[in-house]
Amino acid sequence: MDKGYWYARSPEFLHTEVMQALRWLRAPGDTIFAVGAIALVLFVAGLKTGHSIREGEPQESLGKEPQPVA
């Protein structure tokens, strides 16, 4: 706090051992987030193209309660 914003953005601070470790510790979380984002994009693309909908089930019945068989 006593050195200011510009010191926090300087190479002297960013290339310290602690900052290098924090950057590497962030990598697994970023990877999991990226995989989730890609999965979401693929799912939405599948909905758009019809690949994410179950075969054999009419689209208008999706989201409705099943009707009892008489």
Beta strands, then each sheet from edge to edge (+ up, - down):
end
